[in-house]
Amino acid sequence: MGHLDNERYPEQHIAGDQTKGRNNLKLTTMGIAEVKLITRIRVNLSIVITGLAISGITAFPLESELAWMVNNISAFPAFMQEWLITIYNAISDTNKRYPT
């Protein structure tokens, strides 16, 4: 088949793209703007899912992380030092009263 045959029989051209791979078919059935939008949505969803996973993982050792921060309190600005100590004492007290 030549170039003119693809224009005369477009369904054969699309069928040929199906054998080449998924991405080639996308470009024939969707415009480039739609493909870019789907890619952008996938990237944004990946970022959100990764952020949620990281925030969930870091929530478990909260008391030990705050203990390290309180032990190195001089590394923080003065306005944060009292706040960090207050937060550490509250979490430590809660963990003592309600152990897991």
N, CA, C and O atoms as a MOPAC input file, in Angstrom:
PM7 MOZYME 1SCF
protein

 N      0.83600 1    -1.18700 1     0.00000 1
 C      0.00000 1     0.00000 1     0.00000 1
 C      0.87800 1     1.24700 1     0.00000 1
 O      1.90700 1     1.29500 1     0.67400 1
 N      0.48500 1     2.19200 1    -0.71800 1
 C      1.23000 1     3.43400 1    -0.77700 1
 C      0.57700 1     4.52300 1     0.04600 1
 O     -0.37900 1     4.27300 1     0.78100 1
 N      1.08600 1     5.70700 1    -0.07800 1
 C      0.56500 1     6.86000 1     0.66500 1
 C     -0.88800 1     7.14600 1     0.30300 1
 O     -1.68900 1     7.48400 1     1.17400 1
 N     -1.23200 1     7.01600 1    -0.96900 1
 C     -2.59500 1     7.28800 1    -1.41500 1
 C     -3.58300 1     6.26900 1    -0.87600 1
 O     -4.74100 1     6.60600 1    -0.63100 1
 N     -3.15400 1     5.03900 1    -0.68600 1
 C     -4.04300 1     4.01600 1    -0.14400 1
 C     -4.46400 1     4.34600 1     1.28300 1
 O     -5.59300 1     4.05100 1     1.67600 1
 N     -3.57200 1     4.95500 1     2.06400 1
 C     -3.91400 1     5.33400 1     3.43900 1
 C     -4.97000 1     6.42400 1     3.45200 1
 O     -5.82700 1     6.44700 1     4.33500 1
 N     -4.92000 1     7.32900 1     2.48100 1
 C     -5.93900 1     8.37300 1     2.41200 1
 C     -7.28200 1     7.80600 1     1.95800 1
 O     -8.33800 1     8.25400 1     2.40500 1
 N     -7.23300 1     6.82900 1     1.07800 1
 C     -8.45600 1     6.23500 1     0.55500 1
 C     -9.09600 1     5.30100 1     1.58000 1
 O    -10.32300 1     5.22900 1     1.66300 1
 N     -8.29400 1     4.59400 1     2.35300 1
 C     -8.78400 1     3.62600 1     3.34800 1
 C     -8.19800 1     3.96400 1     4.72400 1
 O     -7.26200 1     3.29900 1     5.16900 1
 N     -8.73100 1     4.98400 1     5.40500 1
 C     -8.13400 1     5.41300 1     6.67100 1
 C     -8.19800 1     4.35100 1     7.77000 1
 O     -7.35200 1     4.34100 1     8.66400 1
 N     -9.20800 1     3.44400 1     7.71400 1
 C     -9.29900 1     2.42200 1     8.75900 1
 C     -8.09200 1     1.48200 1     8.71400 1
 O     -7.67900 1     0.96100 1     9.74900 1
 N     -7.52500 1     1.26200 1     7.52900 1
 C     -6.33000 1     0.43600 1     7.43400 1
 C     -5.13400 1     1.16100 1     8.03600 1
 O     -4.26500 1     0.53600 1     8.64400 1
 N     -5.09000 1     2.45700 1     7.86900 1
 C     -3.99700 1     3.24600 1     8.44600 1
 C     -4.04100 1     3.18300 1     9.97300 1
 O     -3.00700 1     3.02600 1    10.62200 1
 N     -5.24200 1     3.30600 1    10.54500 1
 C     -5.38300 1     3.23200 1    12.00200 1
 C     -5.04500 1     1.83000 1    12.48600 1
 O     -4.39100 1     1.67300 1    13.51700 1
 N     -5.48100 1     0.81300 1    11.75900 1
 C     -5.16400 1    -0.55900 1    12.14800 1
 C     -3.65300 1    -0.76800 1    12.13600 1
 O     -3.11800 1    -1.47900 1    12.98700 1
 N     -2.97100 1    -0.16100 1    11.18800 1
 C     -1.51600 1    -0.25800 1    11.15200 1
 C     -0.89100 1     0.39200 1    12.37200 1
 O      0.10300 1    -0.11000 1    12.89700 1
 N     -1.46100 1     1.51300 1    12.83800 1
 C     -0.94400 1     2.18200 1    14.02200 1
 C     -1.16400 1     1.34400 1    15.27400 1
 O     -0.36100 1     1.40500 1    16.20500 1
 N     -2.23400 1     0.56700 1    15.30900 1
 C     -2.50000 1    -0.26600 1    16.47800 1
 C     -1.40800 1    -1.30300 1    16.66500 1
 O     -1.07300 1    -1.64700 1    17.79900 1
 N     -0.85500 1    -1.80100 1    15.58800 1
 C      0.18900 1    -2.80500 1    15.70800 1
 C      1.51200 1    -2.17900 1    16.13200 1
 O      2.38100 1    -2.87700 1    16.65600 1
 N      1.68100 1    -0.88700 1    15.91900 1
 C      2.93400 1    -0.22500 1    16.29100 1
 C      3.01300 1     0.08400 1    17.77300 1
 O      4.11100 1     0.13100 1    18.32700 1
 N      1.88700 1     0.29600 1    18.43300 1
 C      1.91800 1     0.60200 1    19.85300 1
 C      0.79500 1     1.52000 1    20.26200 1
 O      0.11200 1     2.12100 1    19.43300 1
 N      0.62700 1     1.61000 1    21.55100 1
 C     -0.46900 1     2.37100 1    22.13100 1
 C     -0.36800 1     3.86200 1    21.84000 1
 O     -1.38100 1     4.49500 1    21.54300 1
 N      0.82300 1     4.43700 1    21.91600 1
 C      0.98300 1     5.88000 1    21.75400 1
 C      0.64900 1     6.35200 1    20.34000 1
 O      0.11000 1     7.44500 1    20.16500 1
 N      0.95900 1     5.55200 1    19.34700 1
 C      0.63600 1     5.94400 1    17.97700 1
 C     -0.86300 1     6.00200 1    17.76900 1
 O     -1.34900 1     6.87800 1    17.05400 1
 N     -1.60500 1     5.09500 1    18.37200 1
 C     -3.05600 1     5.10200 1    18.24300 1
 C     -3.64700 1     6.32400 1    18.93500 1
 O     -4.60600 1     6.91600 1    18.43800 1
 N     -3.07900 1     6.70800 1    20.08200 1
 C     -3.57300 1     7.88800 1    20.79200 1
 C     -3.50100 1     9.12600 1    19.90200 1
 O     -4.44300 1     9.91700 1    19.84900 1
 N     -2.39900 1     9.28400 1    19.21800 1
 C     -2.21600 1    10.47000 1    18.40000 1
 C     -3.16700 1    10.48100 1    17.21200 1
 O     -3.51700 1    11.55100 1    16.71400 1
 N     -3.58900 1     9.31300 1    16.75400 1
 C     -4.51300 1     9.30500 1    15.61700 1
 C     -5.94700 1     9.52000 1    16.06800 1
 O     -6.74300 1    10.08200 1    15.31600 1
 N     -6.30100 1     9.08700 1    17.28000 1
 C     -7.68000 1     9.22800 1    17.73200 1
 C     -7.89000 1    10.46000 1    18.60200 1
 O     -9.01900 1    10.93700 1    18.71700 1
 N     -6.83400 1    10.98700 1    19.21600 1
 C     -6.92500 1    12.19000 1    20.05100 1
 C     -5.93900 1    13.22300 1    19.52100 1
 O     -4.94200 1    12.88700 1    18.88300 1
 N     -6.23700 1    14.46300 1    19.79600 1
 C     -5.32400 1    15.51300 1    19.40900 1
 C     -4.15200 1    15.59500 1    20.38000 1
 O     -4.17900 1    15.00500 1    21.46000 1
 N     -3.15200 1    16.31600 1    19.98600 1
 C     -1.96500 1    16.47700 1    20.81700 1
 C     -2.31900 1    17.18000 1    22.12100 1
 O     -1.73000 1    16.87300 1    23.15800 1
 N     -3.26200 1    18.11100 1    22.09500 1
 C     -3.66500 1    18.82800 1    23.31200 1
 C     -4.24400 1    17.86200 1    24.34200 1
 O     -3.96300 1    17.98700 1    25.53400 1
 N     -5.05200 1    16.90000 1    23.89200 1
 C     -5.63000 1    15.92700 1    24.81600 1
 C     -4.56000 1    15.03400 1    25.42100 1
 O     -4.60700 1    14.73200 1    26.61400 1
 N     -3.59800 1    14.60800 1    24.61500 1
 C     -2.51300 1    13.76100 1    25.11300 1
 C     -1.69200 1    14.52600 1    26.14200 1
 O     -1.31100 1    13.96600 1    27.17000 1
 N     -1.41400 1    15.80900 1    25.87300 1
 C     -0.66100 1    16.62400 1    26.82900 1
 C     -1.44200 1    16.80500 1    28.12600 1
 O     -0.86000 1    16.78200 1    29.21100 1
 N     -2.76300 1    16.98500 1    28.01600 1
 C     -3.59700 1    17.13800 1    29.20600 1
 C     -3.59900 1    15.86800 1    30.04500 1
 O     -3.47400 1    15.93800 1    31.26800 1
 N     -3.73700 1    14.72100 1    29.41700 1
 C     -3.71800 1    13.45300 1    30.15000 1
 C     -2.36300 1    13.24700 1    30.81700 1
 O     -2.30300 1    12.79100 1    31.95900 1
 N     -1.29000 1    13.56900 1    30.13200 1
 C      0.04700 1    13.44300 1    30.71300 1
 C      0.20300 1    14.36600 1    31.91000 1
 O      0.76700 1    13.97700 1    32.93300 1
 N     -0.29400 1    15.58400 1    31.78200 1
 C     -0.21200 1    16.55400 1    32.88600 1
 C     -1.02700 1    16.09300 1    34.09600 1
 O     -0.59300 1    16.24900 1    35.23700 1
 N     -2.19600 1    15.53000 1    33.84600 1
 C     -3.02800 1    15.00900 1    34.93500 1
 C     -2.31600 1    13.85100 1    35.62400 1
 O     -2.31400 1    13.77100 1    36.85200 1
 N     -1.71600 1    12.96000 1    34.85500 1
 C     -0.99800 1    11.81900 1    35.44200 1
 C      0.17600 1    12.27600 1    36.29000 1
 O      0.40900 1    11.73100 1    37.36900 1
 N      0.91600 1    13.26500 1    35.82000 1
 C      2.05300 1    13.78700 1    36.58400 1
 C      1.56400 1    14.42000 1    37.89000 1
 O      2.13700 1    14.17500 1    38.95200 1
 N      0.51300 1    15.22800 1    37.81300 1
 C     -0.02100 1    15.86600 1    39.02300 1
 C     -0.54800 1    14.84000 1    40.01400 1
 O     -0.33000 1    14.98100 1    41.21700 1
 N     -1.23400 1    13.81100 1    39.53500 1
 C     -1.71700 1    12.76100 1    40.43000 1
 C     -0.56000 1    12.01600 1    41.08400 1
 O     -0.63100 1    11.66700 1    42.26200 1
 N      0.49400 1    11.77500 1    40.33300 1
 C      1.66900 1    11.10800 1    40.89200 1
 C      2.29600 1    11.94400 1    41.99400 1
 O      2.71000 1    11.41000 1    43.02300 1
 N      2.36700 1    13.24800 1    41.78400 1
 C      2.93000 1    14.14100 1    42.80600 1
 C      2.07000 1    14.12000 1    44.05800 1
 O      2.60600 1    14.04800 1    45.16400 1
 N      0.75700 1    14.18000 1    43.91800 1
 C     -0.14200 1    14.17400 1    45.07800 1
 C     -0.04600 1    12.85000 1    45.82600 1
 O      0.03400 1    12.84000 1    47.05400 1
 N     -0.05200 1    11.73900 1    45.10500 1
 C      0.03100 1    10.42500 1    45.74000 1
 C      1.35600 1    10.26400 1    46.46800 1
 O      1.38800 1     9.74400 1    47.58300 1
 N      2.45000 1    10.70300 1    45.85400 1
 C      3.75300 1    10.63800 1    46.50100 1
 C      3.77700 1    11.49300 1    47.76000 1
 O      4.29400 1    11.06200 1    48.79100 1
 N      3.22300 1    12.69600 1    47.68900 1
 C      3.16100 1    13.57500 1    48.86000 1
 C      2.34500 1    12.96400 1    49.98900 1
 O      2.73300 1    13.05500 1    51.15400 1
 N      1.22600 1    12.34600 1    49.65700 1
 C      0.40900 1    11.69100 1    50.68100 1
 C      1.14800 1    10.51700 1    51.32300 1
 O      1.07600 1    10.31700 1    52.53500 1
 N      1.85000 1     9.75400 1    50.51100 1
 C      2.60800 1     8.61900 1    51.05100 1
 C      3.71400 1     9.09900 1    51.98100 1
 O      3.91100 1     8.53600 1    53.05800 1
 N      4.43500 1    10.13400 1    51.57000 1
 C      5.52000 1    10.65800 1    52.40500 1
 C      4.97400 1    11.24300 1    53.69500 1
 O      5.55600 1    11.03600 1    54.76000 1
 N      3.87400 1    11.96600 1    53.61900 1
 C      3.32000 1    12.55500 1    54.83800 1
 C      2.80500 1    11.47100 1    55.77800 1
 O      2.88700 1    11.63200 1    56.99600 1
 N      2.28600 1    10.39200 1    55.25400 1
 C      1.83300 1     9.29100 1    56.09800 1
 C      2.98500 1     8.55900 1    56.74500 1
 O      2.89100 1     8.16100 1    57.90600 1
 N      4.06900 1     8.37300 1    56.01600 1
 C      5.23700 1     7.67500 1    56.55400 1
 C      5.90800 1     8.50000 1    57.63900 1
 O      6.34900 1     7.95600 1    58.65100 1
 N      5.98900 1     9.80300 1    57.43700 1
 C      6.69100 1    10.64000 1    58.41300 1
 C      5.85300 1    10.92700 1    59.65400 1
 O      6.37900 1    11.45200 1    60.63500 1
 N      4.57000 1    10.59800 1    59.63600 1
 C      3.73100 1    10.83800 1    60.81600 1
 C      4.01800 1     9.82800 1    61.92000 1
 O      3.76700 1    10.12800 1    63.08800 1
 N      4.52300 1     8.66400 1    61.60400 1
 C      4.75000 1     7.62700 1    62.60900 1
 C      5.85300 1     7.98400 1    63.61300 1
 O      5.61900 1     7.87500 1    64.81600 1
 N      7.02700 1     8.40100 1    63.17600 1
 C      8.08700 1     8.69100 1    64.15900 1
 C      8.08000 1    10.14100 1    64.64700 1
 O      9.14400 1    10.72300 1    64.86200 1
 N      6.91800 1    10.71800 1    64.82100 1
 C      6.81300 1    12.13800 1    65.14300 1
 C      7.50800 1    12.48400 1    66.46000 1
 O      8.22000 1    13.48500 1    66.53700 1
 N      7.30900 1    11.67100 1    67.49200 1
 C      7.91500 1    11.98100 1    68.78900 1
 C      9.44000 1    11.90600 1    68.71100 1
 O     10.12900 1    12.76500 1    69.26100 1
 N      9.96800 1    10.89900 1    68.04100 1
 C     11.43300 1    10.78600 1    67.94300 1
 C     12.02500 1    11.91300 1    67.09400 1
 O     13.12300 1    12.39000 1    67.38100 1
 N     11.31300 1    12.33900 1    66.06000 1
 C     11.80200 1    13.46500 1    65.25800 1
 C     11.81000 1    14.75500 1    66.07200 1
 O     12.76000 1    15.53500 1    66.01300 1
 N     10.73800 1    14.96900 1    66.83100 1
 C     10.68800 1    16.16600 1    67.66900 1
 C     11.72200 1    16.11100 1    68.78800 1
 O     12.28200 1    17.14200 1    69.16200 1
 N     11.98100 1    14.92200 1    69.32600 1
 C     13.01900 1    14.78100 1    70.35700 1
 C     14.37600 1    15.18300 1    69.79700 1
 O     15.15700 1    15.85600 1    70.47000 1
 N     14.65400 1    14.77100 1    68.57000 1
 C     15.92100 1    15.16900 1    67.93100 1
 C     15.96900 1    16.68100 1    67.75800 1
 O     17.00700 1    17.30100 1    67.98600 1
 N     14.84900 1    17.27700 1    67.35500 1
 C     14.80500 1    18.72700 1    67.16300 1
 C     14.99600 1    19.46300 1    68.49200 1
 O     15.68800 1    20.47900 1    68.54700 1
 N     14.38300 1    18.94900 1    69.56000 1
 C     14.52100 1    19.59700 1    70.87300 1
 C     15.95300 1    19.45400 1    71.38100 1
 O     16.48100 1    20.36600 1    72.01700 1
 N     16.58200 1    18.31700 1    71.10500 1
 C     17.98800 1    18.13000 1    71.51300 1
 C     18.92200 1    19.06800 1    70.75800 1
 O     19.99200 1    19.41300 1    71.26100 1
 N     18.53700 1    19.47400 1    69.58300 1
 C     19.33300 1    20.40200 1    68.76600 1
 C     18.59400 1    21.73300 1    68.62900 1
 O     18.59300 1    22.33700 1    67.55700 1
 N     17.98700 1    22.17300 1    69.68000 1
 C     17.11500 1    23.35300 1    69.65800 1
 C     17.85200 1    24.63000 1    69.25500 1
 O     17.25200 1    25.54800 1    68.69600 1
 N     19.15400 1    24.68500 1    69.54100 1
 C     19.91100 1    25.89900 1    69.22300 1
 C     20.02900 1    26.13500 1    67.71700 1
 O     20.38900 1    27.23200 1    67.29100 1
 N     19.73200 1    25.12400 1    66.91300 1
 C     19.81300 1    25.26800 1    65.46500 1
 C     18.61000 1    26.03400 1    64.89900 1
 O     18.60900 1    26.42700 1    63.73300 1
 N     17.59200 1    26.23900 1    65.73300 1
 C     16.36900 1    26.89400 1    65.27800 1
 C     16.30800 1    28.32900 1    65.78100 1
 O     16.91000 1    28.65200 1    66.80500 1
 N     15.59100 1    29.18600 1    65.07700 1
 C     15.43300 1    30.57000 1    65.52400 1
 C     14.69600 1    30.61800 1    66.87600 1
 O     13.96700 1    29.69200 1    67.23000 1
 N     14.89700 1    31.68700 1    67.60000 1
 C     14.34700 1    31.82700 1    68.95100 1
 C     12.82300 1    31.70500 1    68.96400 1
 O     12.26100 1    31.09800 1    69.87600 1
 N     12.15200 1    32.27400 1    67.96400 1
 C     10.68400 1    32.22400 1    67.96500 1
 C     10.15300 1    30.80200 1    67.77300 1
 O      9.00300 1    30.53600 1    68.12400 1
 N     10.95400 1    29.87800 1    67.22500 1
 C     10.51500 1    28.50000 1    67.02500 1
 C     10.85600 1    27.58100 1    68.19700 1
 O     10.23700 1    26.53100 1    68.37000 1
 N     11.84100 1    27.98100 1    68.99900 1
 C     12.31600 1    27.09700 1    70.05400 1
 C     11.22800 1    26.76600 1    71.07000 1
 O     11.01200 1    25.59700 1    71.38600 1
 N     10.55400 1    27.77000 1    71.57400 1
 C      9.49200 1    27.53900 1    72.55900 1
 C      8.34200 1    26.73600 1    71.94700 1
 O      7.77900 1    25.85400 1    72.59500 1
 N      8.00600 1    27.04200 1    70.71700 1
 C      6.92700 1    26.32600 1    70.03400 1
 C      7.27500 1    24.84900 1    69.87800 1
 O      6.42700 1    23.99300 1    70.13000 1
 N      8.51400 1    24.52600 1    69.46400 1
 C      8.93400 1    23.13300 1    69.30600 1
 C      8.89300 1    22.38000 1    70.63400 1
 O      8.46300 1    21.22800 1    70.68800 1
 N      9.34100 1    23.03400 1    71.69700 1
 C      9.31300 1    22.39700 1    73.02200 1
 C      7.87100 1    22.11800 1    73.44800 1
 O      7.58200 1    21.05100 1    73.98800 1
 N      6.97000 1    23.06500 1    73.21000 1
 C      5.55800 1    22.88700 1    73.55800 1
 C      4.95100 1    21.72000 1    72.78300 1
 O      4.23800 1    20.89600 1    73.35500 1
 N      5.23100 1    21.64900 1    71.49300 1
 C      4.69400 1    20.57700 1    70.65200 1
 C      5.26500 1    19.23600 1    71.10000 1
 O      4.52900 1    18.25500 1    71.20400 1
 N      6.57000 1    19.18300 1    71.36700 1
 C      7.19100 1    17.92900 1    71.81800 1
 C      6.57200 1    17.45900 1    73.13100 1
 O      6.25000 1    16.28000 1    73.27500 1
 N      6.40300 1    18.37500 1    74.09300 1
 C      5.81400 1    17.99900 1    75.38100 1
 C      4.38300 1    17.48400 1    75.20600 1
 O      3.99300 1    16.52200 1    75.86700 1
 N      3.61200 1    18.10000 1    74.34200 1
 C      2.23000 1    17.67300 1    74.10900 1
 C      2.17700 1    16.28100 1    73.48800 1
 O      1.38300 1    15.44300 1    73.91600 1
 N      3.00500 1    16.02900 1    72.49400 1
 C      3.00800 1    14.71100 1    71.83900 1
 C      3.54800 1    13.64700 1    72.77600 1
 O      3.02400 1    12.53400 1    72.82300 1
 N      4.57900 1    13.97600 1    73.51100 1
 C      5.14600 1    13.02800 1    74.48100 1
 C      4.10800 1    12.67200 1    75.54800 1
 O      3.94900 1    11.49900 1    75.88600 1
 N      3.41400 1    13.65500 1    76.06900 1
 C      2.37800 1    13.43000 1    77.07600 1
 C      1.23600 1    12.58100 1    76.51100 1
 O      0.74600 1    11.67000 1    77.17800 1
 N      0.82300 1    12.87900 1    75.30000 1
 C     -0.25400 1    12.10600 1    74.66100 1
 C      0.16600 1    10.65500 1    74.46700 1
 O     -0.62900 1     9.74800 1    74.71200 1
 N      1.40000 1    10.42000 1    74.03100 1
 C      1.88000 1     9.05600 1    73.82700 1
 C      1.99300 1     8.28500 1    75.14800 1
 O      1.79000 1     7.07100 1    75.17700 1
 N      2.31600 1     8.98700 1    76.23500 1
 C      2.38300 1     8.32500 1    77.54200 1
 C      0.98400 1     7.97500 1    78.05200 1
 O      0.78800 1     6.90500 1    78.62800 1
 N      0.02800 1     8.84800 1    77.85200 1
 C     -1.33800 1     8.62800 1    78.34100 1
 C     -2.09400 1     7.60200 1    77.50900 1
 O     -2.87800 1     6.81400 1    78.03900 1
 N     -1.85200 1     7.61900 1    76.20600 1
 C     -2.58900 1     6.74400 1    75.29500 1
 C     -1.60400 1     5.94700 1    74.42400 1
 O     -1.45400 1     6.23800 1    73.23700 1
 N     -0.94500 1     4.95900 1    75.00200 1
 C      0.02600 1     4.18700 1    74.20500 1
 C     -0.69200 1     3.36400 1    73.13000 1
 O     -1.87400 1     3.04200 1    73.25500 1
 N      0.03400 1     3.04300 1    72.10400 1
 C     -0.56600 1     2.29600 1    70.99400 1
 C     -0.60900 1     0.82000 1    71.23600 1
 O     -1.08700 1     0.06900 1    70.38600 1

